[in-house]
Amino acid sequence: MDEIKRWCDRARASVVAGRFETAEAAFREALRRSPDDPRLRAELATVLRRLRRPAEAETLLREALAAAPAVASTHAELGAVLFEQRRFAEAAVAYGEATRLRPDFAKAHLGRGLACESAGELVDAEAALRVALGLKPGDALARTNLARVLRRRRRPEEAEAVAREALAGGARDLELHLTLAGALLEQKRHVDAAAAFRAVIETHPGEARAHLGLGLALERQGRTAQATPPLRVALRRRPRDPALRQTLALNLKRRHRYAEAAEAFREALRLAPGEARAQYHLGVVLERQGRYEEAVAALSETVRLRPRFVAAWAELAVAHWRQGRWAAAAAAYAEAIRVRPDEAHFHAGRGLALGALRHYAEAEAALRRAVELSPDDGDLHYELGVALGRQGRHAEAERALREAIRVEPDHIRARANVALGLGRQGRHAEAEAAYRDALAIRPDHPALQRGLGVALYWQGRHEAAQAAFEAAIRLKPDYVRAHCDLGELLSEQGQPAAAERAYRTALALKPDSIAAAVGLTRVLTASGQWPQAEAAARAAIALSVESAAAHFDLWRALEAQQKWPELEAAARAFLALRPDHADARARLARAEREQRRVSARRSGD
C-alpha cells in the first residue's frame, strides 16, 4: 500500500511540475499494482488529456465509470475529453450526468453549457450557463459564454447586459469585448458598436474580427468609403477567409467600384468554388460593367449551384435582356416564376421579353397575370395597354391605359399613349383633350407638346398646331421630329423658306434623318429650286434607297433641268429595285426619247 502511495505522490508532484510524461509513467506503475482502482484510472486519464491523447483518456474514464458510476467528477472529466474530440452532444450528456449526481457542481454546469452551445442546442446551453452563474456568480467564463449564447439566440439587449455585468466585475476577456460590440451592432447602435470595436483594436490590433466588426458598423452608418480600410486590414490578417473577402467585395460593390469588386469576388470563389452567393454577386458586378457575356456565365453557374436562387434567375434575365436575347430573357424569367410564382415583377419581365419577340398574345397573358398580382402598379397596366395596342386592340388598350391613370394619375406615359391611341383611331379632338390633361401635369414635356400639335394639325387648326410644335422645340431644341413636323406644316401653309429652315435644322441635328431629308427634298422641289432639290434628293436616297418619294423628286428635278442621261440612270437604278414600277418605266422611256431627239438634232446640225 505504501508503494502505491509513493507512486501516486510522485505522479501528482509531476503533474504540479508540468512533467506529464513522468506523471503518466508513475500513475501506470501505481495502476499496475492496483488495477481495479477507478480513481487511479481517472487521474491517469487527466494526465493523458494534458498530453493530448483524448481517445486513450476516454477509454480509461469509461473503465473507471464502469467500476464506479456514481462519481460526478469522472463524468465531468469524460465530458471534457469528449468535448476535445468535438463530440459535443455526447459531452453534454456526460456533463449532464455529472450535474445529476452533484447539482451544485458549477464547473460541470459550465461544461454542459459550452457543449450544448457547440452542439447548437442554445436553449439548453443558456439554461446550463445560468445555473453555473447562480452557483458561482463571479465566473467570468460562464458570463462571457452566456452573453455569446444570448447573441446567437437573437437577444442582443440581454447579451449586452450580461457582457456589461462581466466587464463591471473586472473581466477583461477578448471574447467578452467582441460579444459586447457584436450585440451593439445587432441592436443597430452602429456608432456605439464602432466605438466598442475600436476599443478592442486598441488592445488587440491584430484581431481580424474587430476590424471586420468596425467595417460593418461603419458601413451600416452609410460610411461605406470609411468601412473599406478596416475590412482590408481584417483581410490581411485572414487572407484565406472567403467570407471575409466576400464582405470586402460587397463593400466595393456598394461603392460602385465594380472592377475591384469583381476581382475580390473571383478570389473568394477561388477559395470557396461552390459559393453560390459569391457567384451571384460576381454576375451582378459584371453586368454593371457591361460585361454581359461574363455576367451570363457567372449567373448561369449560380443557378446551376442553387437552382432555386430566384434573384440569380432574375439577374440572368436582365443580362440576357441587355444583349437583346429576348427568348433567353423570357426563359430565365419563367424559371424565376417557377420558384416564386406570385412575383408580379417576374411576370412583367417575361411579358416584355415576349413582346419584344412579337409574341403578343403570350405577352398579354403574362402582363395580365402581373396586373392580377399587383393591381395598384400603374406601370403594369401601362405595359398591358402597350401589348394590346400592338395587337391592334385599341379599345382594350385604351381601357388598360386609363386604368393605369386611375391607379397613378400622374402616369405621363399612360396619358401620352391614351392620347396617341385616340389619334390613331382618328379621334383627334379627344386626343387633343388627353394631351392637354397630360400637359396640365407636365407642361414642360416636349413630346406631349408635339403630340398636341399633331392632334391640332389633323383638326385643321394649323396656327395652334404651329404654336405647339414651336413650344416643343423651345423645351427641347434638338427635337428632330418636332422640327420635321413644323417643316411639314409650314410647307402646307405655303411658307417654303420657313419650311426649308425647319428641315435643314433637323438635318443639322441628325444628318441621317430620313424624314428631314425627304421633307427638305419635297420643299425644294415644290419651290422649283431644281439643283438644290436634286442634291437633296440624292442625299435622301443615299440614306434610304427604298424612299420612293425621294426618287420621284429626283426625277422631277432632273426633268426640270433636262438632265436626260442622269434621269435615265436614276430611273434604271429604281427599276433595279422595283422592275414593274410604271412611273419609273415612263421616266426611263422619256429620258431615252429625249436623248434620241437631242442626238438627232445634233446630227442634223
Secondary structure as GFF3:
##gff-version 3
##sequence-region A 1 605
A	DSSP	alpha_helix	2	17	.	.	.	ID=ss1
A	DSSP	alpha_helix	20	33	.	.	.	ID=ss2
A	DSSP	alpha_helix	38	50	.	.	.	ID=ss3
A	DSSP	alpha_helix	54	67	.	.	.	ID=ss4
A	DSSP	alpha_helix	72	84	.	.	.	ID=ss5
A	DSSP	alpha_helix	88	101	.	.	.	ID=ss6
A	DSSP	alpha_helix	106	118	.	.	.	ID=ss7
A	DSSP	alpha_helix	122	135	.	.	.	ID=ss8
A	DSSP	alpha_helix	140	152	.	.	.	ID=ss9
A	DSSP	alpha_helix	156	168	.	.	.	ID=ss10
A	DSSP	alpha_helix	174	186	.	.	.	ID=ss11
A	DSSP	alpha_helix	190	203	.	.	.	ID=ss12
A	DSSP	alpha_helix	208	220	.	.	.	ID=ss13
A	DSSP	alpha_helix	224	237	.	.	.	ID=ss14
A	DSSP	alpha_helix	242	254	.	.	.	ID=ss15
A	DSSP	alpha_helix	258	271	.	.	.	ID=ss16
A	DSSP	alpha_helix	276	288	.	.	.	ID=ss17
A	DSSP	alpha_helix	292	305	.	.	.	ID=ss18
A	DSSP	alpha_helix	310	322	.	.	.	ID=ss19
A	DSSP	alpha_helix	326	339	.	.	.	ID=ss20
A	DSSP	alpha_helix	344	356	.	.	.	ID=ss21
A	DSSP	alpha_helix	360	373	.	.	.	ID=ss22
A	DSSP	alpha_helix	378	390	.	.	.	ID=ss23
A	DSSP	alpha_helix	394	407	.	.	.	ID=ss24
A	DSSP	alpha_helix	412	424	.	.	.	ID=ss25
A	DSSP	alpha_helix	428	441	.	.	.	ID=ss26
A	DSSP	alpha_helix	446	458	.	.	.	ID=ss27
A	DSSP	alpha_helix	462	475	.	.	.	ID=ss28
A	DSSP	alpha_helix	480	492	.	.	.	ID=ss29
A	DSSP	alpha_helix	496	509	.	.	.	ID=ss30
A	DSSP	alpha_helix	514	526	.	.	.	ID=ss31
A	DSSP	alpha_helix	530	543	.	.	.	ID=ss32
A	DSSP	alpha_helix	548	560	.	.	.	ID=ss33
A	DSSP	alpha_helix	564	577	.	.	.	ID=ss34
A	DSSP	alpha_helix	582	604	.	.	.	ID=ss35
###
